[in-house]
């Protein structure tokens, strides 16, 4: 069986660690970040991510834009746990023929993204590669123990929300997005957010993941899915690389959230798109689609 036949989700189910012997590991094996207890106050968040030429960016893409994206992708995962990023390690795998000016511009983007959220780049690695360019960023951050939000805490009748608008990222937004770190930390500080994740593979892939992790189903109101200008509902569901927040919270907190959000974040839309329901009781069509790395055309 090939990876294309198996698919990314089933591959992760096979290789993911089922548990840890260490009492320091809080969870997060199938979540947006690994979460560890430390001697210091709060929990440690760890995340690594990579951008690959031909997969996450075209060869013609701005090197500074590639650097921005490479840093912001793991920071978006930190945001999904309501955390604060602190340190980053950069690994570059580049062909020897790469122009030095490209690497200089790449680092300009990496540093600009890091400074935006107070992240310090503290090291990394460089290596040669025979194929396309690869940039991997590993980030460490922290979160207050009582405010860490996992994918697995969703409950029946929770309201589902997404930030921003979805779809059309390939037009250039995938190199310019800003992780919702401030928004996620504010949500966790002021509301009982039961479950949260960032939308990287598209709502059609990520909403079922959140529901499965929580052991529930979902009811999605397709007409309410917020779309980027010019995008269809299908594109909003499947394009991916939105890097917006998808979260669930008790229905009795909806009115307070919808009143407070526009005051705090007047430029960022917030949309209720449905509810979590009992497992096996999805009242909308079963979502299929989103981005799967191993099932894209080569």
Secondary structure, DSSP 4 states (H G I P E B T S, - for coil): --HHHH-HHHHHHHHS----S-TTEEE-TTSSSEEEE-SSSSEEEEEEEEEEBTTTB-TTS-HHHHHHHHHHHHHHHHHHTT-EEEEEEEEEEE-TT--HHHHHHHHHHHHHHHHHTT-EEEEEEEEE-SSS-EEEEEEEEEE-GGG---GGG--TTPEEEEES-BS-GGGTGGGT----HHHHHHHHHHS-EEEEEE-SS-HHHHHHHHHHHHT-EEEE-GGGS-B-TT--HHHHHHS-----EEEEE-GGGHHHHHHHHHHH-TTS-EEEEEEEE-TT---SPPP--S--GGGS--
